[in-house]
Amino acid sequence: MGREGLMTGRFEAPVIEVDERGLAWHRSSRCHPTTEPKCTEVALDGKIVRVRDAKSTQSGELHVSRTGWRALLRRLSAPLDSPEG
């Protein structure tokens, strides 16, 4: 899923699961079960972004505000020598 999609709330990655709460979970297109098994899944739930381990979806979730999520993505995508990096 593209960084822009996560920052705006529009996902480019397909829905991989809709859980019992009606949350649509997305996984990066770069995530592959055999070549890149250490992935996370993300779902938007109102003003909250939910993040979970793709290999262990029942082990809990990290909840982040959309504002916090956008700040995290900006920080992660900034060059290391920038003020944000």
C-alpha positions in Angstrom: 0.0 0.0 0.0 1.4 3.3 -0.9 2.5 5.9 1.6 0.1 8.4 0.1 -2.8 6.0 0.5 -2.2 5.6 4.2 -1.7 9.3 4.7 -5.0 10.2 3.0 -7.1 7.2 4.1 -7.3 5.7 0.6 -5.7 2.4 0.1 -4.1 1.1 -3.0 -3.6 -2.4 -1.6 -6.5 -4.8 -1.9 -8.5 -5.8 1.2 -7.1 -9.1 2.5 -9.7 -9.6 5.2 -12.9 -8.1 6.6 -13.0 -9.1 10.2 -16.1 -9.7 12.5 -16.1 -6.0 13.4 -16.3 -5.0 9.7 -12.8 -3.7 9.6 -11.1 -4.0 6.2 -7.5 -5.0 6.7 -4.8 -4.2 4.1 -1.3 -5.5 3.6 1.5 -4.0 1.6 1.8 -5.4 -2.0 5.5 -5.9 -1.1 4.6 -8.4 1.6 4.7 -12.0 0.5 4.2 -15.0 2.9 7.4 -16.8 1.8 9.8 -14.1 0.7 8.8 -11.4 3.2 6.8 -12.9 6.0 7.5 -10.1 8.6 4.6 -7.8 7.6 2.0 -5.8 9.3 -1.6 -5.2 8.3 -3.5 -1.9 8.7 -7.2 -1.0 9.1 -8.8 2.4 9.4 -11.4 2.6 12.1 -12.8 6.1 12.3 -10.1 8.3 13.7 -7.9 5.3 14.7 -5.4 3.4 12.6 -5.2 -0.2 13.8 -1.9 -2.1 13.1 -1.4 -5.9 13.7 1.1 -8.6 12.9 0.2 -10.4 9.7 1.4 -13.8 10.9 -0.4 -13.5 14.3 -3.5 -11.5 13.7 -5.1 -12.6 17.0 -2.2 -11.5 19.2 -3.3 -7.9 19.6 -3.3 -4.5 17.8 -1.5 -1.3 18.1 -3.9 1.7 17.9 -2.6 5.0 16.6 -4.4 8.3 15.8 -4.6 9.2 12.2 -2.5 12.3 13.0 0.1 10.2 14.8 0.1 7.7 11.9 0.7 10.5 9.3 3.5 11.9 11.5 5.1 8.4 11.7 5.0 7.9 7.9 6.5 11.3 7.3 9.3 10.6 9.7 10.0 7.1 8.2 10.0 8.5 4.6 12.2 11.5 5.3 15.9 11.3 4.3 18.1 10.6 7.3 19.9 13.9 7.0 16.7 16.0 7.1 15.3 17.7 10.2 12.4 15.1 10.2 14.7 12.1 9.7 
